[in-house]
Amino acid sequence: MLTRISRKEGSSMELTAQELNKFIKEKINPRVQGDGGEVSFVSLEGQVLTVKVQGECSRCPLTSGCFKDWMVQEIDKVWKKQLTVKIIVKKPYFWDK
């Protein structure tokens, strides 16, 4: 599950792990919490942004498609720097039983 994102020209925000973490907490996560999901920042290593999805997001078939595209669009409104986005799906142990 990899997708590219970019930062828009003229943005004053720097692309840092701290800024991405804050953006995910304040802009992305609240929107998915209404549906029982949760998104959290894992890391920014070079050009790879890794996020973890839990709750309803972890079993939703739209996570790797529509949700991921929406998240990339939201981030793309702020940054114009090529990144690869990786989503880690965290399922509770009892869903596999």
MONOR-V780486 format. One record per pair of residues at least 24 apart in sequence whose ideal C-beta (glycine too) atoms are under 6 Angstrom apart, sorted by the first residue. I is the first residue (numbers start at 1). J is the second residue. D is the distance in Angstrom with one decimal. If there is no record, write none. Layout:
I:J:D ; I:J:D
This chain:
1:64:4.8 ; 1:87:4.6 ; 2:84:5.0 ; 2:86:5.8 ; 3:68:5.6 ; 3:72:5.0 ; 3:85:4.5 ; 4:82:5.7 ; 5:72:4.8 ; 5:75:4.8 ; 5:76:5.2 ; 5:83:5.0 ; 5:85:5.9 ; 6:76:5.6 ; 6:80:4.5 ; 6:82:5.8 ; 7:79:2.4 ; 7:80:3.5 ; 7:81:4.6 ; 8:80:4.9 ; 9:80:5.7 ; 11:78:5.7 ; 13:78:5.8 ; 15:79:5.3 ; 15:81:5.0 ; 17:44:4.1 ; 20:44:5.8 ; 28:71:5.7 ; 32:57:5.8 ; 47:83:5.3 ; 47:84:5.8 ; 48:84:4.9 ; 49:83:5.0 ; 49:85:5.1 ; 50:86:4.6 ; 51:87:5.8 ; 52:88:4.5 ; 52:90:5.4 ; 53:87:5.9 ; 53:89:5.7 ; 54:90:4.6 ; 58:89:4.9 ; 58:90:5.6 ; 58:91:4.8
